[in-house]
């Protein structure tokens, strides 16, 4: 009998770039293995246009996504919570510490597109490794 898919929640401050890219890669590469979502501690009003552009270069469209706040239900049902290097200010994961990981990624907000590509590629590799770990 097949184990249920693992739920992964990616969290950053604005939910406009890093966590959105991580969610998109996780759902793309982890189809049938994991279920990913993302949220922000202080959601932006829109997805970062540079994040949309660099993800299009990988054949993944996140242009229709909207930043959203952390939902306690998502937190409580997630098997793994990944913060993007922001420490998730305003979010206290004390009761979930064994499930929380921080990837310590630089914030691409306001940076040139070349920098955003570097962060995207780092996220892609980390997501692939996480999928392998969780589904292996």
N, CA, C and O atoms as a MOPAC input file, in Angstrom:
PM7 MOZYME 1SCF
protein

 N      0.83300 1    -1.19000 1     0.00000 1
 C      0.00000 1     0.00000 1     0.00000 1
 C      0.87400 1     1.24900 1     0.00000 1
 O      1.87700 1     1.31900 1     0.71000 1
 N      0.49100 1     2.20200 1    -0.78100 1
 C      1.27300 1     3.41100 1    -0.95000 1
 C      1.05400 1     4.38100 1     0.21000 1
 O     -0.07000 1     4.58700 1     0.66700 1
 N      2.17100 1     4.97600 1     0.68000 1
 C      2.08300 1     5.96100 1     1.75900 1
 C      1.43200 1     7.23300 1     1.24100 1
 O      1.56200 1     7.55500 1     0.05900 1
 N      0.72000 1     7.97600 1     2.12500 1
 C      0.13600 1     9.24500 1     1.67700 1
 C      1.23200 1    10.23800 1     1.30900 1
 O      2.34100 1    10.18100 1     1.83900 1
 N      0.91100 1    11.13700 1     0.40400 1
 C      1.89200 1    12.14200 1    -0.01700 1
 C      2.21000 1    13.07900 1     1.14300 1
 O      1.33600 1    13.42400 1     1.93900 1
 N      3.46000 1    13.47800 1     1.22400 1
 C      3.90400 1    14.42300 1     2.25400 1
 C      3.46100 1    15.82900 1     1.87400 1
 O      3.46700 1    16.19500 1     0.69900 1
 N      3.07900 1    16.60900 1     2.87100 1
 C      2.69500 1    18.00300 1     2.65800 1
 C      3.84800 1    18.89600 1     3.08100 1
 O      4.38700 1    18.76500 1     4.18000 1
 N      4.22200 1    19.82100 1     2.17700 1
 C      5.31700 1    20.74300 1     2.44100 1
 C      4.79000 1    22.16300 1     2.32100 1
 O      4.10200 1    22.50200 1     1.35800 1
 N      5.12000 1    22.99700 1     3.31400 1
 C      4.74300 1    24.40400 1     3.30700 1
 C      6.01200 1    25.23500 1     3.23700 1
 O      6.88600 1    25.11400 1     4.09500 1
 N      6.11800 1    26.08400 1     2.21200 1
 C      7.24900 1    26.99000 1     2.05100 1
 C      6.82400 1    28.37200 1     2.53600 1
 O      5.78800 1    28.89200 1     2.12100 1
 N      7.62900 1    28.96400 1     3.41800 1
 C      7.26900 1    30.24000 1     4.03000 1
 C      8.38700 1    31.26100 1     3.85100 1
 O      9.55900 1    30.96700 1     4.08600 1
 N      8.00400 1    32.46100 1     3.43100 1
 C      8.91800 1    33.59900 1     3.46900 1
 C      8.09200 1    34.81100 1     3.90600 1
 O      6.91400 1    34.67000 1     4.23300 1
 N      8.68800 1    35.97200 1     3.91200 1
 C      7.97400 1    37.15000 1     4.40000 1
 C      6.86500 1    37.55200 1     3.43100 1
 O      5.69600 1    37.59300 1     3.81600 1
 N      7.21700 1    37.84900 1     2.17900 1
 C      6.24200 1    38.39200 1     1.23400 1
 C      5.45600 1    37.38100 1     0.42500 1
 O      4.43400 1    37.72900 1    -0.16600 1
 N      5.91000 1    36.13100 1     0.38600 1
 C      5.28700 1    35.11200 1    -0.45900 1
 C      5.15500 1    35.62000 1    -1.90100 1
 O      4.16100 1    35.37200 1    -2.58300 1
 N      6.18500 1    36.33200 1    -2.33200 1
 C      6.15800 1    36.94600 1    -3.66100 1
 C      7.24500 1    36.41300 1    -4.58100 1
 O      7.21100 1    36.66300 1    -5.78600 1
 N      8.21300 1    35.67800 1    -4.02900 1
 C      9.31600 1    35.22600 1    -4.85800 1
 C      9.82700 1    33.85700 1    -4.41600 1
 O      9.45900 1    32.84600 1    -5.01400 1
 N     10.66600 1    33.80300 1    -3.38400 1
 C     11.31700 1    32.54300 1    -2.98300 1
 C     10.32700 1    31.41700 1    -2.70500 1
 O     10.44000 1    30.33400 1    -3.27900 1
 N      9.36100 1    31.66600 1    -1.83000 1
 C      8.43500 1    30.58600 1    -1.46100 1
 C      7.52300 1    30.21200 1    -2.62700 1
 O      7.11500 1    29.05700 1    -2.74900 1
 N      7.20500 1    31.17300 1    -3.47700 1
 C      6.38400 1    30.87000 1    -4.66100 1
 C      7.16600 1    29.98900 1    -5.63700 1
 O      6.61800 1    29.03900 1    -6.19500 1
 N      8.45100 1    30.30600 1    -5.84300 1
 C      9.27200 1    29.48000 1    -6.73100 1
 C      9.42200 1    28.07700 1    -6.16000 1
 O      9.33700 1    27.09300 1    -6.89600 1
 N      9.64500 1    27.97900 1    -4.85300 1
 C      9.80700 1    26.67200 1    -4.21500 1
 C      8.53000 1    25.84500 1    -4.35400 1
 O      8.58900 1    24.66000 1    -4.68300 1
 N      7.38600 1    26.46300 1    -4.10700 1
 C      6.11100 1    25.74800 1    -4.25000 1
 C      5.93400 1    25.24600 1    -5.68300 1
 O      5.54400 1    24.09900 1    -5.90400 1
 N      6.22200 1    26.11200 1    -6.64800 1
 C      6.04800 1    25.73400 1    -8.05500 1
 C      6.97100 1    24.58400 1    -8.44500 1
 O      6.53800 1    23.63500 1    -9.09800 1
 N      8.23800 1    24.66400 1    -8.05000 1
 C      9.16300 1    23.56700 1    -8.35400 1
 C      8.73300 1    22.27500 1    -7.65800 1
 O      8.78200 1    21.20100 1    -8.25800 1
 N      8.31300 1    22.37700 1    -6.39700 1
 C      7.91700 1    21.18100 1    -5.64800 1
 C      6.71300 1    20.50600 1    -6.28100 1
 O      6.67200 1    19.28100 1    -6.38900 1
 N      5.74700 1    21.28600 1    -6.69300 1
 C      4.56500 1    20.68900 1    -7.32500 1
 C      4.87800 1    20.17100 1    -8.72500 1
 O      4.25400 1    19.21500 1    -9.18700 1
 N      5.84000 1    20.79600 1    -9.40300 1
 C      6.24200 1    20.35300 1   -10.74000 1
 C      7.02900 1    19.03400 1   -10.66100 1
 O      6.66700 1    18.05200 1   -11.30900 1
 N      8.09400 1    19.02100 1    -9.87300 1
 C      8.95900 1    17.84500 1    -9.79000 1
 C      8.40600 1    16.75900 1    -8.86800 1
 O      8.72700 1    15.58200 1    -9.02700 1
 N      7.58100 1    17.15400 1    -7.91300 1
 C      7.09900 1    16.19800 1    -6.92800 1
 C      5.70900 1    15.66800 1    -7.19100 1
 O      5.09400 1    15.05300 1    -6.32000 1
 N      5.21400 1    15.90600 1    -8.39400 1
 C      3.86300 1    15.44900 1    -8.74900 1
 C      3.69800 1    13.97100 1    -8.40800 1
 O      4.47200 1    13.12100 1    -8.85000 1
 N      2.67200 1    13.69000 1    -7.61200 1
 C      2.41700 1    12.31600 1    -7.20600 1
 C      3.22600 1    11.86500 1    -6.00600 1
 O      3.01800 1    10.76400 1    -5.49600 1
 N      4.15000 1    12.70500 1    -5.54600 1
 C      5.00300 1    12.35500 1    -4.40400 1
 C      4.76400 1    13.26200 1    -3.20200 1
 O      4.70300 1    12.79200 1    -2.06600 1
 N      4.62900 1    14.57200 1    -3.45700 1
 C      4.39100 1    15.53300 1    -2.38700 1
 C      3.34200 1    16.54100 1    -2.83500 1
 O      3.04500 1    16.67200 1    -4.02200 1
 N      2.79000 1    17.25100 1    -1.85600 1
 C      1.86300 1    18.34900 1    -2.12000 1
 C      2.48100 1    19.58100 1    -1.47500 1
 O      2.76100 1    19.57800 1    -0.27700 1
 N      2.69400 1    20.62400 1    -2.25300 1
 C      3.33800 1    21.82400 1    -1.73100 1
 C      2.40300 1    23.02600 1    -1.77000 1
 O      1.54500 1    23.15100 1    -2.64400 1
 N      2.59700 1    23.89700 1    -0.79800 1
 C      1.91400 1    25.18500 1    -0.77400 1
 C      2.90900 1    26.20600 1    -0.23700 1
 O      3.99200 1    25.84300 1     0.22100 1
 N      2.54100 1    27.48200 1    -0.29500 1
 C      3.42700 1    28.52200 1     0.21300 1
 C      2.60000 1    29.62900 1     0.84500 1
 O      1.40100 1    29.76000 1     0.59600 1
 N      3.27700 1    30.42800 1     1.67600 1
 C      2.60800 1    31.52000 1     2.36800 1
 C      3.65400 1    32.51400 1     2.85200 1
 O      4.85400 1    32.23900 1     2.82500 1
 N      3.17700 1    33.67600 1     3.29500 1
 C      4.07000 1    34.70400 1     3.80200 1
 C      3.63900 1    35.21400 1     5.15700 1
 O      2.45500 1    35.20600 1     5.49500 1
 N      4.62200 1    35.66300 1     5.93600 1
 C      4.30300 1    36.23700 1     7.23700 1
 C      3.73000 1    37.64300 1     7.07800 1
 O      2.97200 1    38.10800 1     7.92900 1
 N      4.09100 1    38.31400 1     5.99500 1
 C      3.57600 1    39.64500 1     5.67900 1
 C      3.45100 1    39.71000 1     4.15700 1
 O      4.29000 1    40.32100 1     3.49500 1
 N      2.40100 1    39.07900 1     3.59100 1
 C      2.29800 1    38.91600 1     2.14400 1
 C      2.32700 1    40.22900 1     1.35500 1
 O      1.73200 1    41.23200 1     1.75000 1
 N      3.02700 1    40.18300 1     0.25000 1
 C      3.08400 1    41.31400 1    -0.68000 1
 C      1.73800 1    41.41900 1    -1.40300 1
 O      0.85900 1    40.57600 1    -1.22300 1
 N      1.59500 1    42.44000 1    -2.20400 1
 C      0.34800 1    42.60800 1    -2.95000 1
 C      0.35000 1    41.83000 1    -4.25200 1
 O     -0.71200 1    41.53600 1    -4.80100 1
 N      1.55400 1    41.48800 1    -4.76100 1
 C      1.64000 1    40.73800 1    -6.01200 1
 C      2.93600 1    39.94800 1    -6.07900 1
 O      3.88000 1    40.20000 1    -5.32900 1
 N      2.96000 1    38.99300 1    -6.98800 1
 C      4.16700 1    38.20000 1    -7.23100 1
 C      5.21900 1    39.10300 1    -7.87100 1
 O      4.90000 1    39.95200 1    -8.70300 1
 N      6.46600 1    38.91200 1    -7.47700 1
 C      7.57600 1    39.67100 1    -8.04000 1
 C      7.68400 1    39.35100 1    -9.53900 1
 O      7.82200 1    38.18600 1    -9.91200 1
 N      7.62300 1    40.37000 1   -10.39100 1
 C      7.70300 1    40.12800 1   -11.84400 1
 C      8.98500 1    39.39400 1   -12.26700 1
 O      8.96500 1    38.62200 1   -13.22500 1
 N     10.08900 1    39.62900 1   -11.56100 1
 C     11.32900 1    38.91400 1   -11.89800 1
 C     11.20000 1    37.42400 1   -11.58700 1
 O     11.75000 1    36.59400 1   -12.31000 1
 N     10.48400 1    37.07900 1   -10.52600 1
 C     10.25800 1    35.66200 1   -10.20100 1
 C      9.42100 1    35.01000 1   -11.29600 1
 O      9.69400 1    33.88300 1   -11.71000 1
 N      8.40600 1    35.72300 1   -11.75600 1
 C      7.56800 1    35.20800 1   -12.84700 1
 C      8.42700 1    34.96400 1   -14.08400 1
 O      8.31700 1    33.92100 1   -14.72700 1
 N      9.28100 1    35.92900 1   -14.41200 1
 C     10.12800 1    35.82900 1   -15.61000 1
 C     11.09900 1    34.65700 1   -15.52600 1
 O     11.21400 1    33.88500 1   -16.47800 1
 N     11.80600 1    34.51200 1   -14.39000 1
 C     12.80600 1    33.43400 1   -14.30600 1
 C     12.15900 1    32.05500 1   -14.24700 1
 O     12.76000 1    31.07300 1   -14.68100 1
 N     10.95600 1    31.97100 1   -13.72200 1
 C     10.25600 1    30.68000 1   -13.71600 1
 C      9.75600 1    30.33400 1   -15.11700 1
 O      9.73200 1    29.16100 1   -15.48700 1
 N      9.35700 1    31.33300 1   -15.89900 1
 C      8.96700 1    31.08800 1   -17.29800 1
 C     10.13100 1    30.49000 1   -18.07100 1
 O      9.93900 1    29.64500 1   -18.94400 1
 N     11.34600 1    30.93600 1   -17.74400 1
 C     12.53700 1    30.39100 1   -18.40100 1
 C     12.68400 1    28.89200 1   -18.13500 1
 O     13.33100 1    28.18900 1   -18.91000 1
 N     12.10200 1    28.40700 1   -17.07000 1
 C     12.12100 1    26.98100 1   -16.72500 1
 C     10.84700 1    26.27600 1   -17.19000 1
 O     10.66100 1    25.08700 1   -16.92900 1
 N      9.96900 1    27.01200 1   -17.88100 1
 C      8.73600 1    26.41400 1   -18.38700 1
 C      7.63000 1    26.30800 1   -17.34900 1
 O      6.68800 1    25.53500 1   -17.52500 1
 N      7.73300 1    27.07600 1   -16.27000 1
 C      6.72500 1    27.04900 1   -15.20800 1
 C      6.11100 1    28.43300 1   -15.08000 1
 O      6.82200 1    29.42200 1   -14.89800 1
 N      4.79100 1    28.50100 1   -15.17700 1
 C      4.07800 1    29.78000 1   -15.12800 1
 C      3.50500 1    30.02100 1   -13.73400 1
 O      2.62200 1    29.28900 1   -13.28700 1
 N      4.01400 1    31.05700 1   -13.04300 1
 C      3.47300 1    31.42200 1   -11.73700 1
 C      2.77800 1    32.78100 1   -11.79000 1
 O      2.47600 1    33.37700 1   -10.75600 1
 N      2.53100 1    33.26000 1   -13.00200 1
 C      1.97000 1    34.60400 1   -13.17000 1
 C      0.57600 1    34.76200 1   -12.55700 1
 O      0.19500 1    35.87200 1   -12.18300 1
 N     -0.17800 1    33.68800 1   -12.45000 1
 C     -1.52400 1    33.77500 1   -11.89700 1
 C     -1.58400 1    33.61100 1   -10.38600 1
 O     -2.66500 1    33.66800 1    -9.80000 1
 N     -0.44300 1    33.41000 1    -9.75400 1
 C     -0.39500 1    33.18900 1    -8.30800 1
 C     -0.54700 1    34.51100 1    -7.55100 1
 O     -0.21400 1    35.57800 1    -8.06800 1
 N     -1.04300 1    34.42300 1    -6.34500 1
 C     -1.20500 1    35.59000 1    -5.47400 1
 C     -0.56200 1    35.28100 1    -4.12200 1
 O     -0.74000 1    34.18900 1    -3.58100 1
 N      0.18500 1    36.24600 1    -3.57700 1
 C      0.73200 1    36.05000 1    -2.23200 1
 C     -0.40200 1    35.86800 1    -1.21900 1
 O     -1.45300 1    36.50100 1    -1.32000 1
 N     -0.16600 1    34.98900 1    -0.24200 1
 C     -1.20000 1    34.75600 1     0.76900 1
 C     -0.55400 1    34.61700 1     2.14600 1
 O      0.62200 1    34.27000 1     2.26000 1
 N     -1.33500 1    34.89100 1     3.18800 1
 C     -0.79600 1    34.79500 1     4.55100 1
 C     -0.72600 1    33.34900 1     5.03100 1
 O     -1.36700 1    32.45900 1     4.47300 1
 N      0.05500 1    33.14400 1     6.06100 1
 C      0.14900 1    31.82800 1     6.68300 1
 C     -1.21200 1    31.46700 1     7.27200 1
 O     -1.87200 1    32.27800 1     7.92200 1
 N     -1.59700 1    30.24300 1     7.02400 1
 C     -2.85500 1    29.71400 1     7.54200 1
 C     -2.50300 1    28.64000 1     8.57600 1
 O     -1.75900 1    27.70600 1     8.27800 1
 N     -3.04000 1    28.77800 1     9.78500 1
 C     -2.69400 1    27.83500 1    10.84600 1
 C     -2.99500 1    26.39200 1    10.45100 1
 O     -2.25000 1    25.48700 1    10.82900 1
 N     -4.05800 1    26.16100 1     9.70800 1
 C     -4.39000 1    24.80400 1     9.29200 1
 C     -3.28700 1    24.21200 1     8.41100 1
 O     -2.92900 1    23.04300 1     8.55400 1
 N     -2.75000 1    25.03400 1     7.49400 1
 C     -1.64400 1    24.54600 1     6.64800 1
 C     -0.42400 1    24.22300 1     7.50000 1
 O      0.25200 1    23.21800 1     7.27700 1
 N     -0.14600 1    25.08500 1     8.48000 1
 C      0.99400 1    24.86100 1     9.36300 1
 C      0.81300 1    23.56800 1    10.14400 1
 O      1.73400 1    22.75600 1    10.23600 1
 N     -0.36600 1    23.38100 1    10.70200 1
 C     -0.58600 1    22.21600 1    11.55800 1
 C     -0.64400 1    20.89800 1    10.79100 1
 O     -0.38900 1    19.84200 1    11.37000 1
 N     -0.97300 1    20.93800 1     9.50600 1
 C     -1.05000 1    19.69800 1     8.73500 1
 C      0.18900 1    19.42900 1     7.88100 1
 O      0.28800 1    18.37500 1     7.25200 1
 N      1.13300 1    20.37100 1     7.85100 1
 C      2.34500 1    20.18600 1     7.04500 1
 C      3.27300 1    19.16100 1     7.68900 1
 O      3.47400 1    19.16000 1     8.90400 1
 N      3.83200 1    18.29600 1     6.85800 1
 C      4.83700 1    17.35100 1     7.33500 1
 C      6.18500 1    18.04700 1     7.49400 1
 O      6.96400 1    17.72200 1     8.39000 1
 N      6.44700 1    19.00700 1     6.61300 1
 C      7.68600 1    19.77600 1     6.63600 1
 C      7.34400 1    21.23500 1     6.34800 1
 O      6.56100 1    21.53400 1     5.44600 1
 N      7.94300 1    22.14200 1     7.12800 1
 C      7.81200 1    23.57900 1     6.88800 1
 C      9.20800 1    24.09500 1     6.56500 1
 O     10.14800 1    23.89900 1     7.33600 1
 N      9.33300 1    24.75700 1     5.41900 1
 C     10.62900 1    25.28000 1     4.99200 1
 C     10.54500 1    26.79400 1     4.94900 1
 O      9.75400 1    27.36200 1     4.19600 1
 N     11.37700 1    27.45400 1     5.77400 1
 C     11.48200 1    28.90300 1     5.69100 1
 C     12.61700 1    29.21400 1     4.71500 1
 O     13.53900 1    28.41800 1     4.53500 1
 N     12.53100 1    30.37100 1     4.10000 1
 C     13.43200 1    30.69100 1     2.99700 1
 C     14.63300 1    31.54900 1     3.39400 1
 O     15.23400 1    32.19700 1     2.53800 1
 N     14.98800 1    31.56100 1     4.67500 1
 C     16.12800 1    32.36000 1     5.09600 1
 C     15.70500 1    33.64000 1     5.77200 1
 O     16.53500 1    34.49400 1     6.08600 1
 N     14.42700 1    33.77100 1     5.99100 1
 C     13.89700 1    34.99100 1     6.57600 1
 C     13.60000 1    34.81700 1     8.04900 1
 O     13.26000 1    35.78400 1     8.73000 1
 N     13.72500 1    33.59100 1     8.55700 1
 C     13.38100 1    33.33900 1     9.93500 1
 C     11.88400 1    33.39100 1    10.17200 1
 O     11.43100 1    33.16500 1    11.29400 1
 N     11.11800 1    33.68000 1     9.15400 1
 C      9.65400 1    33.76200 1     9.25100 1
 C      9.22800 1    34.64100 1    10.41500 1
 O      8.49600 1    34.19700 1    11.29900 1
 N      9.68600 1    35.89000 1    10.41500 1
 C      9.33200 1    36.83400 1    11.46600 1
 C      7.82500 1    36.90000 1    11.65200 1
 O      7.06800 1    36.91700 1    10.68100 1
 N      7.40200 1    36.93800 1    12.89700 1
 C      5.98600 1    37.02400 1    13.19600 1
 C      5.30100 1    35.66800 1    13.24600 1
 O      4.11200 1    35.57700 1    13.55400 1
 N      6.05200 1    34.61400 1    12.94100 1
 C      5.49700 1    33.26000 1    12.94300 1
 C      6.30700 1    32.45300 1    13.94000 1
 O      7.51600 1    32.29400 1    13.76600 1
 N      5.67800 1    31.95100 1    14.95800 1
 C      6.39100 1    31.18500 1    15.97800 1
 C      6.17000 1    29.69400 1    15.76500 1
 O      5.10400 1    29.16900 1    16.08800 1
 N      7.16100 1    29.01900 1    15.23000 1
 C      6.99700 1    27.58900 1    14.96700 1
 C      7.39000 1    26.70000 1    16.14000 1
 O      7.68700 1    25.52300 1    15.93400 1
 N      7.40200 1    27.22600 1    17.37000 1
 C      7.92400 1    26.49100 1    18.51900 1
 C      7.39200 1    25.06600 1    18.62200 1
 O      8.16300 1    24.13900 1    18.86700 1
 N      6.09900 1    24.88000 1    18.44200 1
 C      5.54100 1    23.53800 1    18.57100 1
 C      5.80000 1    22.67800 1    17.34400 1
 O      5.48500 1    21.48800 1    17.34500 1
 N      6.36500 1    23.25900 1    16.30600 1
 C      6.59400 1    22.52800 1    15.06100 1
 C      8.08000 1    22.41900 1    14.72200 1
 O      8.43300 1    22.08900 1    13.59100 1
 N      8.95600 1    22.69700 1    15.70100 1
 C     10.38300 1    22.80800 1    15.41200 1
 C     10.97600 1    21.60600 1    14.69500 1
 O     11.83500 1    21.77100 1    13.82900 1
 N     10.53800 1    20.41000 1    15.03300 1
 C     11.11700 1    19.23200 1    14.38500 1
 C     10.76900 1    19.16700 1    12.90400 1
 O     11.39700 1    18.42300 1    12.15100 1
 N      9.77900 1    19.93600 1    12.48300 1
 C      9.36900 1    19.92500 1    11.07900 1
 C      9.83700 1    21.15900 1    10.32400 1
 O      9.60300 1    21.27100 1     9.12000 1
 N     10.49400 1    22.08600 1    11.01200 1
 C     10.88300 1    23.34300 1    10.37900 1
 C     12.34600 1    23.29600 1     9.95300 1
 O     13.23000 1    22.91000 1    10.71800 1
 N     12.56900 1    23.70000 1     8.71400 1
 C     13.93300 1    23.81700 1     8.17200 1
 C     14.08700 1    25.20900 1     7.60300 1
 O     13.13300 1    25.77500 1     7.06900 1
 N     15.27800 1    25.76200 1     7.71200 1
 C     15.52700 1    27.07000 1     7.09900 1
 C     16.59700 1    26.90600 1     6.02700 1
 O     17.68800 1    26.39900 1     6.29100 1
 N     16.26900 1    27.34100 1     4.81800 1
 C     17.20600 1    27.19800 1     3.70700 1
 C     18.17000 1    28.37000 1     3.58400 1
 O     19.07500 1    28.33000 1     2.75200 1
 N     18.00000 1    29.40300 1     4.38400 1
 C     18.93600 1    30.51500 1     4.42200 1
 C     19.26400 1    31.07200 1     3.03300 1
 O     20.42900 1    31.17400 1     2.64900 1
 N     18.21900 1    31.42800 1     2.29500 1
 C     18.36600 1    31.98700 1     0.94700 1
 C     18.30700 1    33.50700 1     0.98800 1
 O     17.51800 1    34.08300 1     1.73800 1
 N     19.13300 1    34.15000 1     0.19000 1
 C     19.08200 1    35.60700 1     0.09100 1
 C     17.75400 1    36.04600 1    -0.51600 1
 O     17.18000 1    35.34800 1    -1.35200 1
 N     17.27800 1    37.20200 1    -0.09100 1
 C     16.02700 1    37.75400 1    -0.60900 1
 C     16.29800 1    38.41200 1    -1.95800 1
 O     17.11800 1    39.32600 1    -2.03700 1
 N     15.63000 1    37.96800 1    -3.01900 1
 C     15.86000 1    38.56000 1    -4.34100 1
 C     15.08400 1    39.85700 1    -4.58200 1
 O     15.21000 1    40.46100 1    -5.64700 1
 N     14.28600 1    40.28900 1    -3.60700 1
 C     13.46100 1    41.48500 1    -3.78300 1
 C     14.31800 1    42.69600 1    -4.16600 1
 O     15.26000 1    43.06500 1    -3.46500 1
 N     13.95200 1    43.30400 1    -5.31200 1
 C     14.63500 1    44.49900 1    -5.77500 1
 C     16.00500 1    44.27100 1    -6.38900 1
 O     16.70600 1    45.22600 1    -6.72300 1
 N     16.38400 1    43.01600 1    -6.53700 1
 C     17.70200 1    42.69300 1    -7.09400 1
 C     17.60600 1    42.48500 1    -8.60500 1
 O     16.51700 1    42.24000 1    -9.12500 1
 N     18.73700 1    42.57900 1    -9.31700 1
 C     18.73500 1    42.34600 1   -10.76500 1
 C     18.30400 1    40.91300 1   -11.09900 1
 O     18.42900 1    40.00500 1   -10.27700 1
 N     17.80500 1    40.73800 1   -12.29700 1
 C     17.27200 1    39.43500 1   -12.70400 1
 C     18.33000 1    38.33000 1   -12.65300 1
 O     17.99200 1    37.17100 1   -12.41200 1
 N     19.60000 1    38.66800 1   -12.87700 1
 C     20.66600 1    37.65900 1   -12.79200 1
 C     20.75000 1    37.08200 1   -11.38500 1
 O     20.98200 1    35.88500 1   -11.21200 1
 N     20.56200 1    37.93200 1   -10.38300 1
 C     20.57600 1    37.49000 1    -8.98800 1
 C     19.36300 1    36.58900 1    -8.71500 1
 O     19.48400 1    35.57600 1    -8.02600 1
 N     18.20200 1    36.95900 1    -9.25500 1
 C     16.97800 1    36.17600 1    -9.07200 1
 C     17.14800 1    34.79800 1    -9.70800 1
 O     16.67900 1    33.80100 1    -9.15800 1
 N     17.81600 1    34.73400 1   -10.86300 1
 C     18.09200 1    33.43700 1   -11.50600 1
 C     18.95200 1    32.55400 1   -10.60100 1
 O     18.71100 1    31.35100 1   -10.49100 1
 N     19.94700 1    33.14900 1    -9.95900 1
 C     20.83300 1    32.40100 1    -9.05700 1
 C     20.02000 1    31.81100 1    -7.90500 1
 O     20.18500 1    30.63900 1    -7.56600 1
 N     19.15800 1    32.60400 1    -7.31200 1
 C     18.31000 1    32.13200 1    -6.21700 1
 C     17.36200 1    31.03700 1    -6.72300 1
 O     17.16600 1    30.01900 1    -6.05900 1
 N     16.77200 1    31.26100 1    -7.91800 1
 C     15.87700 1    30.25200 1    -8.51200 1
 C     16.58400 1    28.91500 1    -8.65400 1
 O     16.02800 1    27.87500 1    -8.30100 1
 N     17.79600 1    28.93800 1    -9.16400 1
 C     18.53400 1    27.69100 1    -9.37800 1
 C     18.86800 1    27.00800 1    -8.05600 1
 O     18.83300 1    25.78100 1    -7.96100 1
 N     19.19000 1    27.79700 1    -7.04200 1
 C     19.46900 1    27.24500 1    -5.71900 1
 C     18.19800 1    26.59500 1    -5.14400 1
 O     18.25400 1    25.50400 1    -4.57800 1
 N     17.07300 1    27.26900 1    -5.29500 1
 C     15.79000 1    26.72600 1    -4.82800 1
 C     15.46600 1    25.43000 1    -5.55900 1
 O     15.03800 1    24.45500 1    -4.94100 1
 N     15.66800 1    25.41900 1    -6.86700 1
 C     15.36800 1    24.21900 1    -7.65600 1
 C     16.15200 1    23.01100 1    -7.14400 1
 O     15.59000 1    21.92600 1    -6.99600 1
 N     17.43300 1    23.19100 1    -6.87700 1
 C     18.25700 1    22.07800 1    -6.39400 1
 C     17.82300 1    21.62300 1    -5.00800 1
 O     17.77100 1    20.42400 1    -4.73400 1
 N     17.51200 1    22.57300 1    -4.13600 1
 C     17.07600 1    22.23200 1    -2.77600 1
 C     15.72900 1    21.49700 1    -2.81500 1
 O     15.51900 1    20.54800 1    -2.06000 1
 N     14.83300 1    21.92800 1    -3.67800 1
 C     13.52900 1    21.27400 1    -3.80300 1
 C     13.69800 1    19.84600 1    -4.30900 1
 O     13.07000 1    18.92800 1    -3.78200 1
 N     14.53000 1    19.64800 1    -5.31300 1
 C     14.76000 1    18.29400 1    -5.83500 1
 C     15.30700 1    17.37800 1    -4.73700 1
 O     14.88700 1    16.22600 1    -4.62500 1
 N     16.23500 1    17.88200 1    -3.93200 1
 C     16.80500 1    17.08600 1    -2.84100 1
 C     15.74700 1    16.77700 1    -1.77900 1
 O     15.71700 1    15.67300 1    -1.23600 1
 N     14.88800 1    17.74000 1    -1.48600 1
 C     13.82600 1    17.52800 1    -0.50200 1
 C     12.83600 1    16.47000 1    -0.98500 1
 O     12.41900 1    15.60400 1    -0.21600 1
 N     12.46500 1    16.54400 1    -2.25400 1
 C     11.54200 1    15.55300 1    -2.82300 1
 C     12.15800 1    14.15700 1    -2.72100 1
 O     11.48200 1    13.20500 1    -2.33100 1
 N     13.42200 1    14.04100 1    -3.06800 1
 C     14.11900 1    12.76000 1    -2.99600 1
 C     14.10600 1    12.22800 1    -1.55900 1
 O     13.83300 1    11.05100 1    -1.32400 1
 N     14.40000 1    13.10000 1    -0.61800 1
 C     14.42200 1    12.70800 1     0.79600 1
 C     13.03400 1    12.24500 1     1.27100 1
 O     12.91200 1    11.21200 1     1.93000 1
 N     12.00300 1    13.00800 1     0.93500 1
 C     10.66700 1    12.72200 1     1.43400 1
 C     10.00200 1    11.53700 1     0.74500 1
 O      9.14200 1    10.87800 1     1.33000 1
 N     10.39700 1    11.26700 1    -0.49100 1
 C      9.73000 1    10.18700 1    -1.22200 1
 C     10.58200 1     8.92200 1    -1.28500 1
 O     10.13000 1     7.88400 1    -1.76900 1
 N     11.81300 1     9.01500 1    -0.79400 1
 C     12.71300 1     7.87200 1    -0.86600 1
 C     12.53100 1     6.92600 1     0.21600 1
 O     13.22900 1     5.91300 1     0.27500 1

